[in-house]
Each structure stands twice: as structure tokens, then as C-alpha cells.
Amino acid sequence: MSTILVEARKDPQPGVALDTIAATCRGMGHDVFRWRGPQSGRVPHWRYLFRSDLAIVWNGSNAKYDSAMATLSRRGTPVLFTELGWHPQRGHIQIDPVGINANASWSSEPLASRPVTPLAVRESGDLLVVLQLDRDVQITRLSPWFANMQAFVEFICRQSALPVRVRHHPRFAPPDEFRSRVLELGGSWDTSPSLAVAMEGARALACVNSSCGVEALAAGLPVLCYGKANYRHPYAVYCMDDDAASTRIVTSALAEGRCELFQEPVSEVAGRILSHQWPVAEIPSRLPPLVEAALAGARPRPAADSAAGLISRAISGLVDGVVRWTRDLPPRVLPARLVL
């Protein structure tokens, strides 16, 4: 039996997935304790990072997790990183031993397919630009050329040979000055009820590294990718940066009906991504092999080679032992203020 840390989350979607992961690990016979991570919300679990043989965290890329990730690394604790899926996000998760999205273990593997069949371009339509959240790790850590969405959109509006239509993120209402700036630069704002409807009037989609890019790939719509992404592969998407001339060249070609992307790489990338997401209902059947593989590859804990090291390890073990019986559901035995 191994000890497994599983983060707890207040938000319903990650919360249900993590609860299912914890129940699955218990069903495998492991000792599971729930951890209140830095973005978990006020859930009734310990913030203290108990020693474990495996840690399963939600995302883990945010700067608020840096200290915890450093501690786990120092201890030699393997980690499984989880997040929402890509398409559809609701009811699906991704899980990987290296990271999420562009940091996943499989993300940079070269494609096997050969580019043979050019991707079709619609006879009419604009460039649909989808916004992301400035505070999301997709932007803070995986967007080397644009620090925020306003800088990104202004760049696209200035350089695109296609008309620009901007779709805001469902959890972010752009301020009036941002909206006005897009209009000043000749762009428009999308009011479609869904991304699928919004894409119907587009020749191509541009984003930094949004999961909307996966939906566009699945729909056969050319994608301009301006950041690090698990779909950033030549011939599958346009691998863009902050070079103005490149954006003008690509959008001019698309405006003329020419495309340098190919159906085979597009299909391979879309299929690869979708094959790496799980419906939450499949966690009990698909998680156990991944957990066992992570436990089997765990780095042995280094032996203490000094009296100070022995004392430190003994004290740490004593603390863990004293509170071990309160780890999972502390409100049953302790006042909430002690654990929240």
C-alpha cells in the first residue's frame, strides 16, 4: 500500500474529477489523503503537504504552486498533473506525469503523417480571434511573445490581411476601452451564441494556445497559433510569433484561398489530443495503470547521512504520524479554523 496525495477543489468540475481520482486510488488499496492546494478554495482539508509516494494535483503550473512543486521535487515524489480536457472540456480531463497542455509528455513528439492533401480554405470569411484569460498559465507561462490579450489583439488587427472578428472569453467581459480599441483598429466583436457558430463565418482562427484551437482543428479550420501549444506542429497549424511580416504573409494567402496546412497532420494532431483526454466516467478504469507506473518509477528517498538529517527526518515522521488520522476529513475531529 502506498500513500497518495490527491488535491481537493471547491470548483465543481475539477472537484468531481479529483474526488473520482481519490476514490479510485482508495479502491486500489492505497492510503489517500486530500490536500488543500493554493487554489483549491475553502475545502475542508489540510494545507500541510504531507509526505506521500505520489501526488496528484490540478494543473500545478500556476506560480502559487511553485513552493509545493519544489518540495515534491526535493522529496523525489512523482506527480500526476490533471486539468480539464480540450474538446469538449466539460466532463473530460487530461492527466500526465510531466505536465498539462504544451508541457505534456507527448506534446512535442513528432508527427508520423506526411503532408499530402492541402487543407481547404473557404471562399469567404474573416479571421476569428479568440481571447484567453491574461492570468491563466497558458498566457503567463506559455505565451512567449504576447504578455496579454490586448497586445495580442492589437497586433493581429494591425497585421491581418483578413477582416478581424474578436470573440471574448466566456469568463471575461472586455472593458469598454478594449472594445473601443478593437473597433478603432478596424476589427469587430463576435456575438455568436457558441464557438461552433462563430467558426461558421471564419476562414481561419487565431489564438495564443486556447483549447478553441483543438475545436477548430477538429472542424478543419486553419489555425494560427501564437504561443506554445500541444497542437503547435508544422503543417498542422501555422506556427506564428510576433513577426509582423509572417502574419501579413499568412493572412494574405488565406484571403486568396491558399493554405500551407495539410489534412493529414491536422487529423493526426486533433486525434492525438482527443485520445489523451478521458471522460470523467472512465477514470476508474483508466487511472490504475498510470498510478502504478508512477509509483513504480518513484525515485527512492535519499538516506540521511548525518545526525542532523536523521533528527530532521524523525521529527518530520513524528509530525506526520501524529496528525495522520486527521488528514482526510479533519472537520470531523478538529475545529475548522485549524485546517482552513
N, C-alpha and C positions, 0 to 999 in steps of 0.2 A: 504494500500500500504506500502510495506517495502522497505528499501534501501539495495541493494545488490552490493557488490564489486565483480567484475569479472576481474581477471588478464588478461592482453593483452600480446601476444607473437609475436615476429617477425618471428620465425621459422614457416614454412607453416603448418606442421601437427598439432602441438598444437594450432597454430593461428586460423586455421579454426574451430577446435573443440571449442575453447573458444569464438570465435565470434558467433558460433551457440548457445552456452550456454547463452551468453549475450542477443541475440535476443529472445531466448525462455523466459528468465526471464522478458524481456520487454513485451512480448506477454501475460504474466500472469498478467500484470498490475503493476509490480514493478518498482521502480526507480533504474536504473542501472548506475553505473559509472565504468569505466575501470581503472585499476591500473597498473602502470609500475613497476613490481616487480624487484628484484635484478638480475634476469637472463632473463628478457624479451627482451633485445636488445633495439635498439633505435626506440621504437614505440612512437607515439605522444600522450602520456597520462601522467598524473601526477604520480610522485613517492610518493607524500604525501599520507599517509594511512588514508583516511577519515573514520570517524565513519560510521558503517553500521550495519544492523541487521543480515547479513550473508555475509561471504567471500568465494569466490570460487577461489582457487589457483592451479597452475600447479605444481604438485609434493610437494613442500613445505618442503621437508626433508633436502635439502641442508643447510649447515651451514650458508650460506648467508641469509637464511630466518629466522634464529633464532630470530633476533630482532623483525621482523614483527609478527612472531608467538607468541612471548611473549606479544606483545602489544595487539593482538587479544584476547589472553587468559585473560589478565588483564581486558579487557573490557567486557569479557563474550560473545564475538562474536562467534557463531558457525561457523565452517569451513567445506567446502566440498573439498576434495583433488582429483585432477584429474591427469591422466597420460595416456600414450599410453597403448593400450591393450597388450595382450600376444601372441595370435596366431589366426589370423595374427595381427601384430601390426598396420600396415598401415590401416587407415580408421576406427580404433576402439579406444575406450577409456575405462578406468576404472574410477570409481568415488565412493568415500566412505567418510563417516563423521569422520572416525578415522585416516585413513592413506592409503598409497598405498602398493602394493605388500605384503610383510610379515607383515606389520603393519595394514593391512585392518581389519575391524571389524569382518569379518567372517573367517579370515585366520586360526586361531587356533582352530576353532570348531572341535570337534572330529568327526571321520568318522562313518557313520552308517553301512557300509557294513562289512561283515565278510570275512576274507581272506580264500578262499576255493581253487581256481584254480591257481596253480603256473604259474608265467609268463614264457613264453617260452624264451629260450636262443638260439641264432644262433649257428650253428656248427663251424663257423669260424668268424673271425673279431677281431678288436682291440678295444682299449678304446679311444673314441673320446673326447678330452678335449677342451671345448670352452672357449675362452678368453672373458673377460669383460673389461670395462674401469676402470683403477685404481682410477680415480677421481669421478666416479659415486657413488651415495649414496648407491647403492647396495653393494659396497665394503667398502666405508668409514664408513658406519654405520650399515651394516647388515652382515659383514664378520668378526666374532669374532676370527677366527683362522688364517686368511691369510691377510696380510696388502696390498699385491699387487699380480699381476698375475705372476710375475716371481717366487716369493716364492711359490705360489700355484703349478705352473707347475713343478718346480724343485722337490717339494715334491712328486708329482704324478709320475714323471719319475723314481725317486729312489725307490718307494714302489710298483708300479703296477706289478702284475704278467702277465698282458696283455701288448702287444705292445702298445705304446702311440703315438697317432697322434693328433697334436695340430692345432686347427682352430682359426685364429686370428679374432678379432672383425672387422666388415666392416669399422669402423671409426678409426681404429688404426693399423698402419703398424709397427710391432715389429722391434726394432733396430737390426742391424746386430749381436751385441754381444748376444742379447737374442736368436736370431735364432741359432747362433752357439752353445750356451749353451745347448739348447734342443737337438741338434744333438750329442753333446759330451756325453749327458746322455742317448743316445740310442733312443731318440724319433724322430719323423718325423713331417713335416709340411703338413697340408692338403691343397690341391689346387682345391678342388671341386667347381663347379660353384654355389652351393646352399647348405644350411644345409641339405635339404632333400636328396640330392645326397650323401653328406658326411656321413649321417647316414646309408646309404645302406651298407657300408663296415664295420660297427661297431657292436660289441657285446653289448656295453654299452656306455653311455655318462656320462662324469663327468663335473661338473661346481660348482661354488660357489652358485649362485642363479639366473642364467641367465634365461630369458624368453625362451631360447632354450630348457630348461628343460621341458617346457609345450609342445612344439612340439614333443619332444622325448616321453613324456608320451602318447600323442595322437597317436603316432606311435607304441606304445607297446614296446619301447626300454627301458631296465633297466637304471635307472638314479642314479648316485652317487651325492648326494647334500652335499656340504661342507660349507654351510652358512645358514643363516635364509632365508626362502623362503615360499611362500604361498602353496607350494606343499610338504613341509617337514613334511611328516606324515609316521609313521612306516608302513611297508608292501606296501606302495605306491612307496617310493624311499628309497634308503639306506641313512640313516641319519648319515653322516660322520662328522668327526672333524679332528684334527691334530694328531690323534693317528696312528702311522705308522703301528702297527700290524693290526689294523682294515682294513686298505686299502689293506694290503697284503692278509688277510683272504678273503675279499670280492672278490677281483680280481682273486684270485686263484680259488675260487669256480666258478666264471663265466667262467674262462678258461677251467674248467672241465665240463661246461654245467649245473651247479647247480645254482639256483636262489632262494632267500628267499623273493622275492616280489610276489604279487598276483594280478591277473587280476581285481578282484572286487574293491579293494582300488584304484588301478591305474585308472580304469574307473571313479570311483566316484570323485577323485581329479581332473582329467582332465575335467570332466563335470562341476564340481563346478566352476572351474576357468573360463572356457569359458562362463558359464552362467552369470558371473559377469563383462563381458566386453560388451560394446554397440557399434554397428556401429554408426558412427557419424550421419548418416541419421536418427537414431532413437532417438536422443537427444530430439527433440521437444515433443515426445510422452512419453518418459520415465523419463525425468528430473522433470516435475512439482510435482509429489507426493513426490520425495526426497527433493525438495526445501521446500515444505510446511511442511514436517515433521521436517526439520531442523529449520525452523522458529518457529514452534510450541514448539520446545524443547529449544528455546533460553533462556539462563539464564537472569532474569531481571537485568537491570543495577542497581548497588547499589546507594542508595540515598546519596547525600552529607550530612555529619553530622557536618560540621563546616563551618565557614565563608570562610576560605581559600579554602575548597572544592567547595563551591558554586561559588566563584570567578573564580577558575580554570575551572569549567565546563562551566561557562558563556563565558569566553574568548574562550575556545575551540569551543563552539557552534557558537560564532560570526565569528571565522575564517572559520569554515565550511560553514556558511551561506554566507559570502562574496564571496567565490570562488565557491560556489555550481553550479552556472550557467555555469562555465567554465570546469567542471570536465570531461565531456565525450569526447569532441573534442576541446581541448584547442587551437590547431593551428589556428582555425577559428577566435579566438578573441585575442590571445596573441602571442608575438614573440616566436618562437620555443625554444630559449635559456632559457626561463623561465620555461619550462616544461620538457625539456630534460636534 
